[in-house]
Amino acid sequence: MNLRKLLLYIAISILLASGSSLPSFAQSFHLTNGKKSKTLTFKYIKNLIIIPLTINGKGPYNFVLDTGIGIMLITDPSLSDSLGLKNLRTLRITGFGEGEELSAFVTPSLYLGIGGNDIVGELSAAILKEDSFNLSSYTGTPVHGLIGHEFFSSFIVKLNYSVNTIRLYSQRVSYVPRRGHRIPITIEDRKPYLTAAVSIKQGASSSAKLIIDTGAGHPISLETDSGLPYQVPEPNIRANLGVGLNGVINGHIARIPSLEIGKYKFKNVITAFPDYKDAAGKFPSINRNGNVGNSILRRFSVVFDYNNSCIYLKPNSRFKEAFEHDMSGLELSWSGPGYKRLFIARIEDGSAAEEAGLQENDEIIDINLKPVNEMGMEDIYDLLRSGNKRNLMFRIRPSGTDKVRVVILSLKRRI
């Protein structure tokens, strides 16, 4: 998800910078009725944070809370009709490959409400003409867009991943968490960065500038080292890491010996290495090494304080969990009314799913006799990486038939 977002965000940023900027009014949120703080709940699905909000009094609509996105982005084009938005400016950009073009609308000011309108804001947004994210199919719940910088820059934001809550503090309040470890950050191009120590080879460590990205599900992605691709450690597996403007973004998944953020050290970390030509090679002027995502952040209670250029980290019960990659080789997609039907979108070569004889477009009816429409995507995701050689019983409906058959899938740790 993060690489698709990266390419789209860069494209839209260039669009807006090329003569069609967003409106000049202050784009921010504030607490109403003199409140100093507010607690919200969020859904945590497929390592994404999803919150409901209203737009111009309509909704609620589900948005991914994403520090890695610098402008509010509506990914569901139908919202322009639902909200009655007319005569919107159209922006286009080419240059991401032969014949390729990205189109988006720029909205006038939108009035947003969160938490029963205890939090309100006035923002403009970009609306994609085509939903390139397909986040609803990815998560199994309707998702309409992403919101990031305007939210995090308006408050001191405390994310408690253990109980799925967000505590917002007015910037008029001096809030410093007890027992939290302070990490300096910078805000560049409306996104937060930290500096970490990354070890690609045992005994050798280097500094890495990483986006703090709550819209990325992986632990860490490493894109470029001083303008050159990182050397991918052995062993590794070839993988589809996402979809960009040019199509599928390929790369490798491997483990690195260690990642250090402040005083916290993680070992044997699952790491994504996107192919240089598909990601960083397209934007050589970008000054960073990669990003750190929710599979790291969810091991802490995290406080974001943009105004004071820092975050605070406090480990939670997940801190010492081992890093595991998917052991099935399945890429899944929800479909149908209410996103209740689960289909196989893609199968990794050499994976457990391929060995079991599963096919793309097969429909999964149940897993271990539990209907998938009674399971959350997060439960399914955890099950598919729950243990090497663990057997799972799938009932599937092969594509093009009405017959149901049973398949035993033996999970396989490939990395």
N, C-alpha and C positions, 0 to 999 in steps of 0.2 A: 504494500500500500504506500509506503513512504517514498519509493522512487517515482511512482506515478505522480504522486503529489508534488515532488520536487520539480519535475519537468513542467507540469501544469502551472505551478506557482511561478516559476521563472518566466514562463511564457506570458502569463498575465501581468507580472511585474513589468516586463518589457513593454507590453501593450500600454499600461497605464503611464509609464514614464515617457512614452513616445508621442506625447501631445494630448492625451485624453486622461488627465488625472482625475482622481476622485474629488468630490466636493471638499471645500476648504473648511467646513464647519468641524468643530471638535468632535471626534469620533471616539466615544467612550461610554462607560456605564457608571451609574452611581446608585447608592442605596437611598431609598425614599424615606420620608417621615423622620429624618434625623437619625436613623438607625446607624449603629457603629459596626454591626456585624450581622451576618446571615449564614445559616447552614443549609446547604442543598444536598440532595442525594443524586447519585448517578448510576447508570447501568454500565457494567464493565463486560463488554462482549468482544471476544477475539482480540484481547489486549487493547481495546479502544475504549475511551471514556465518552459516554453519550449522555447529553443533557437535553431536556425539553425547553423550548422557548417559544414565545409568540412573536409574530411579525405583523405590525399594523393591526393588532387586535385579533388576528386570526391564528389558528393553530390549536394545540401545540405542534411544533415541528421538532424533529430530533436532529441535533447537531453534534458532531464530534468535537470535543474540546482538545485543541491541537496547538501546542506552542510552536510547532514548526511551520505554521501558516501565518503570513503577515497581514493578510486582508481577509475579511469575511467572504467566504466562497459558497455560493448556493450551487450544489451539484445536480439538483433535480430541476430540469428546465420547466416542468409543469407549474412550479411555484409562481412564475411570472404571470400566468393566467389566474391562478388561485388568488393572488394578491391584487389583481387588477392593474398590473404595471403595464403601461402602454408607452409607445414612442420612445423606447430605450435606445441609447446609443449602442451601436454594434462595433466591436473592436476585432480586428483580425491580425494575425501574424503568420508569416511563413518563414522557412529557413530551417525547419527541423527534419528535412529530408525532401526528396523529390515529390512535388505535388501535395505536400502536407500543409495543413492550415488549422489553426485553432481559432475558434470564434467564441466570443462571450459578450454579454450585455453588461453595461454599467448602470446600476440603479440610482435613482435619487435617494434622499434620506429615507431610511426605514426605521420604524419605531419598534424597539425590541423590549420584551418583558420576560423576566426570569423569576422563578420562585414566587408565583402569585403576584407579580408586579412589585415585589419588594425591591427588585433590581430592575432598572430601566436604562435604556440607552438609545442613542440616535446614531445610526451607522449607515454608510453606503456599502454596497457589495458588488461583486462580480457574479453573474449567473452564467454558467456554462450552457451553450446551446445544445450540447450533447453530454449525457451523463457518462463521462469517461472513467468514473470511479467504481460504479456498480456496488456501492457500499451496502445497499439494502440486501442484495443477493449474498454478499460476503458475510454479513452479520446475522441475517435472518430476521431483521426488523427494519421498518422504514427509516431511512436516514436521508436527510435533505441537504446537508452541507457540513461545512467546517467553520469553526470560529476560534480565533487564537489571540493575536496580539492585543486587540482592543479590550478583551476580557482580562487578560493577565496584567496589562498595564494600568488598569483602573483600580485594582485592589491589591492588598496582600492576600495571597491565595494559598490556603493549606489543603493539600490533597491527602486524604486518609484512605489509602488503598485497602486497608484491612476491613473497613466497614462501609466503603463506597460513599464517602461524604466529602463535600467541599465546604470549607469554612472560609467566608470572605470577610475581610476586615477593611474598614475604611482607611484610606491613607492618612486620615487625620489622627488615627490611633497608632501609638507606638507599640507594635507587637513584635516581640522576640521570643521564639519558642524555647521552653526549658529543655535542656539536654540535647538540643539540636546542634549538629556540627555545621558551621558556616562555610559555604563554598563560594568564592567570588565568581561572578559571571559578567559577561558583557552583552549588551543588546545591540545587535548590528542588523541593519535592514529589517528591523522589527521582529527579530528572532533571537532567543537566548543561546549563548555559547558558554561552555566551560572548557577548562583544560584538564586533560586526564593523562595518565601514564599508561601506555599500551605496550605490551610485550608480544611481539609476533614470533620471536624465537626465544627459547628458554635461555634466561640469563641476560637478554638484551632488551632494554626498555627505551621507548622514545615518547616524546610529548605529542599529544594529539588534540587538536582543536575540534570540538564536537558540538553540534546543535543538540540542545536538550529538547527532545521531540516526543511529546505525549501522543502524537498521532502516528507513531511507529510502533509496531508490536514486537520487534526483535530486541535482543539485548543491545547489540551494537552493530553498526554498518561502517565499514572502512572503504572509502572511495578512492582517495588519492594521497600519495605521500610525496610532498614537494613537487606536485605536477606530474608525477609518474604513478602507475598502478602499483598497489601493494603486491608483494610476493605472497601468494596464497599458501598457507602452511599445509603440510601433509599430515594425515590423510584429509581429503575433502570430497564433497559430492557436488556434482553439477546440479543446478536448480534454477527454476523459474522464480525470480525474485519480485516480479510485478509486471505491470503493463505501462509503457510510456507512450509518448506521441508517435514513436516509430514502431510500436508494437511491443512484443514481449521483451522484457529486460532480463537477460540471463546473467548468471554469475555462479559463484561457488559458496557453499556453506562449509565452514571449518571451525576448529576450536583454536583459540589463542591461549597461551599459558596464563596470562593475567591481564587484568584491567584494574587500575587504581584511580579512584575519585576521592580526593582529599585523603582522609585517613582510612578509607574503606578499600579493601582489596578483594577482588573476585578472581577465582582461579578456574581454568578450563572452560572458558566462556565461549558459547556458541556465537559465531560471528559471520555476518554476510559480507561477501566481497563481490559487488556488482562488476560486470565486465566494464572495463574502462571506457570502451567505445560507446557503450549504451548509456552511461551516466556522466561521470566527471569529465570524460574526454570531450563531451559536447560543450562544456562550460569551463574552459581552462582558467578563466579569470576568477572563479570562485575560490575564496581563501579559507578553506577548511579541509579537514581530513575525513569527516564523516558525521555520524550522529549516534546518540545513545537514546534508546527507546524504553517503552514501558516494561519490558521484561527485566530491566535493571531498576527503573524507578519504582515499580510496584513492591520492591523489597524494603521500601522506606515509607515513612510519612514525610512528605515533601512540602516545604513552604517556599513559594516564589515571592520575592520582593524585588520587583524590577526597579523601583525608585532608588533603592539602596544597593543595587547591583550585586545581589546575592541570592542564593537559595540556602535552605537549611535542610539537612538530612538526619532523620532519626530511624534507625533500623526497626523493622517489625518482625513478625514471626516467620516471614518468608525469606529473611535475609540469607540464611544458610542453605536454601534449597539448591539442589544440583540443577545445572542447565541441561535441558533436554530438547532435542529437535523432534519434529513429527516422525513417527516410526511406521506410518502407514503408506506414505507416498501418495495420499489422496489430496486433491484440491477440490473442495466442495462448494456448491452453490445452491442457495435456497430459491424456490420459485413458487408460483401459484398464488391464489388468494391468501393473504395473510402470511405469505412466505412460510408455508407449513410443509412443503414438499422439498426433499433434499436429493440433489443430483450430483453425480460425479462429473466435475468439469474438466479434470485433467489427472493423469496418472504419471508419476515419476518413473523413468526407466530404472530397472533393477530394484524396484521397491517391493515391499510386501504385497501391495495391492496388485502389481503386475504379476507377481508369482501366483497370487490367488485366482487369477483369471478375470478380475474385474475389468470393466470397460467404461470408457467415457460415455456419458449420457445415461448410464444405468441409474435407476432410482433406488435409493436406500429406504427401505420400509421401517426396519427396526434394527437395533444393535443389542445383542444379548437379551432378546425378547422384549425390549423396551421401545415403543414407537418413538421415532425421532422427533415427531411433532410434540412429544411430551418432554423432550430433552432440550436444554439450552445449548446454544452453539459452544459456549465455554465448556460445558460438561463433555460434549463430544470431542472438542479439541483436546481437553485433558486426557480423555480416554485413549485417544490415538497416539499418545506419547507416554502411556502409563507403565510400560515395562517391556524390555527386550524379551522376545519369544512368548509374550502373553497372547493367548488365543482369544479372538473375538468372533462371535457368530453374527453374521449379517444376513438378513433377509432382503433380497434385492429383486427389483423388476427390471429385467434387461430392456434396453431401448428397443422400441418397436414391437413389444409383445405385452400380453396381459398376464403371462405366467410369472409366478414368484418362485425363486429358488434360494437355497441356503448356501452361503459361502463362509468357510472358516478362514479368517485372516489372522496370520501369525505375525505379530508386530516384529519389526527388525530395526535395531539401532544401526544406522548407517554412518553415524558420525559421533 
